[in-house]
Amino acid sequence: MTTEALTPDEIDELARRAQAGERDALETLLAAVRPRALNVCRGVLPHLPDAEDACQEALINIAGKIGTWGGRGRFTTWMHVVAVNSARSTYRRLKNQATAADPLDHGPLERPDPRTTSVIAGTRLDLLEAMETLEKDHPQFVEPLLLRDVYGLSYEEIAQQVGAPLGTVKAQIHHGRRLARPLLRGSE
């Protein structure tokens, strides 16, 4: 069975077998979802080496946390969330490295130099900065907002994934958009 042609049902079945401890199923599953995980990471980190690092972290997290997939929705939806979180974690790490580049020459930087971070995060710098700001006071809005507006998941898929009622997810996305809008307008 080639991993490129797996149906969502076949991927879900591989995930169940991997959860049960079948090593071969886990290896096949990781190979099958890697291209999708890389695409998710590239949506956040357009610089390919950064996206590949985030994808590798996502695959390690998937392997280590496969037991937490509840089977409520599609495995690929759960994998999507793991990959988004890995990409955001990679972005934060890169941003911190860029910020601390040379504090003696320029003094402590409040925000990273856009010339440095544009290489790191490409065109998504404004969105990632907005999500970082939003997460400080309203972390519950970030994941649903990213899953809907960046990755195009349906409200129903998001509700299943985050384990919240559909109305709650719609409200979180609405409020998240309202709070993120001025942050995005203020970016350069």
N, C-alpha and C positions, 0 to 999 in steps of 0.2 A: 504494500500500500504506500503510495507516494504521499508525502506530507502536504504537497501543494493542492491536492484534490480532495482533501478531507472536508466533509460536510460539518455544519455546526453540531449535528447529533453525534458524529464520529468523534469530534473534539471533546464534547461533553463526556462521552463514554471513556475516552482515553484518560480524561481528568479523574473520573471515578475510579478507574483502575489504578492510576498513579496514587490517588489518596489511599487506596487499599495496600499500597506498598510495592506495586509492580514497577521495578526499576526501568524495564524496557518501555513500558507505557509512558513513564515520565520523560524519558529521553526522546521518544517519538513526539510526545506532546510539545516539549520545548522546541524541537525542530519545526513543528507545524506552526507554532504561534510566533516564532522569532521574527518573520517578516512583518507581521502585523504589529508586534511590539516596537520594532524599529520605526515603522511609519508613525506610530503614536509619539514616540520620542522625538522624531524629526519635526512633528507638528509644534513642539515646544522649543527644540534646539536644532535649528536648521543647519548648523555647522556639523557635518557628518561625523567627525571623530567624537564630538561631545555626545551626539545622539547615540552612537555605538556604545560609548561608555554607559550611558543611561540604560540602554537596552540590555546590556550585560548585567547591570545591577538588577533590572526588572526580572530577568530570567532567573537569577539567583534567588530573588525574593519569591518568585512564583514557586520554585522548587522547594524552598524552605517553608513557605506558608500555604501550600496547596491544601492543607487540612482545614484552613479557615474558609475555603470556598464552600458556601452552604448549599449549593445546588439549586438555589431559588430561581436563578436566572441562568442565562448562558454563561459558560466558562469564559468565553471571549469578552463578555462585558466585565467580569471580575478582573480578567487579565488587563483590560484597558485601564481600569482604575489603578492597578499596581504599576503599570507602565507610566501613567501620568504622574503618579507620586514619585517614581524613580527619576523621571525627567526633571521634575520640580526640585527634588533633592540635589541632583547633579547641578542644576542651575544655581541653587543657593551656594553650593560648595565653590563653583567657579566664580560667582559674584564676590564671595568672601576673599578668594585668592586675588581677584583683580583689585578689590578695594585695598587690600593690604600690600599692594605692589611696592610702593616706596613712600611710606608715610613721612620720612624725614625730609624729603625734598619738597613735598607739597603740603605737609601737615596732614592731620587726619581727614580723610575724605568722607563726607556724608553720603554721597552717592558715587558709584563707580564712574570712571571716565567713559562716556558713550563710545569713544573710539576703541577702547579696550573691550567693552562688553558687547559691542555690536559684532565683534568676531565670535564672541562666546554665544550670544543668543540671537544673532541675526535680527530679523524684523520683529521678533516677539518680545523684545526687551520691554516695551511699554506695557504689554499685557502682563508679563511676569512681575514687573514692579507693582502694577495695580493689584495683582493677586496677593503679593507679599503684604502690601499695605492693608488690604481688605481682611486678610487672615488674622491680623493682630487683634482686631476688635470683633470680627464676625466670621470665625473660621467655618461655621456651618454652611456658609453661602458659597465657599470657594469650589469645593468638589462638584456640587450640582451645576454650578455655573460653567466650569470648564468642560464637564461632560456634555452639556447641552450646546454651548456656543462655540467651543473649539472643535469638539469631536462629533457633534451632531447626533448624539444618542437621543432616543425618544424619551419623553417624560416618563413613560411607563418603565423603560429599561433602567432609568436613573432611580426611580422609586424602588424598584426591585433591588438594585445594587446597594443603595444606601440604607435600605430597610426602613423607609419612611412612607407615609401615605402620599398618594399622588398629589393631593391638594397642598400638602406641606412642601413637597419638592417644587411645585409650580410657584408657590409663594417665596421660597428661598431663592429661586432663580430670578424672580421679579425684583426682589429686594437687592440681591447681589448686583444685578444690572444697574439698578438705580444708584447704588453706592459706587460702582466701578466707573460709570460714565464720566463723572467729573475728573477722576484720576487719569483716565485715558485722554481726555481733552487737554489736560495740563501737560502731557508729555510732549517732548520735542520731536 
